[in-house]
Structures are given as C-alpha cells and as structure tokens.
C-alpha cells in the first residue's frame, strides 16, 4: 500500500484559488473595519469637540 503525501492531495490550482479567497476575505474585513471606524469617528467627533 502506498501513501500519498498531504501536499500532493490538493492540486496547485485549487490551492491558489483557496489562497486568493483567503486574501479577498482579509481585504473585505479590513475595508469593513475601516468603514466602521470612520462611521464611529464621524458620529462622535462633533460631541467630543
């Protein structure tokens, strides 16, 4: 019985697609956090000043 290494089980195109999806998710979360921070600052800044 021969064993297949874990890294050979996933094709390179599937691996790069997974990595691209991960990068897109990280960028989307970063944009959401920036939008949320801007909204909080613009709402609270007049009250602080």
C-alpha positions, 0 to 999 in steps of 0.5 A: 500500500502506498501513501500519498503525501498531504501536499500532493492531495490538493492540486496547485490550482485549487490551492491558489484559488483557496489562497486568493479567497483567503486574501479577498476575505482579509481585504473585505474585513479590513475595508469593513473595519475601516468603514466602521471606524470612520462611521464611529469617528464621524458620529462622535467627533462633533460631541467630543469637540 
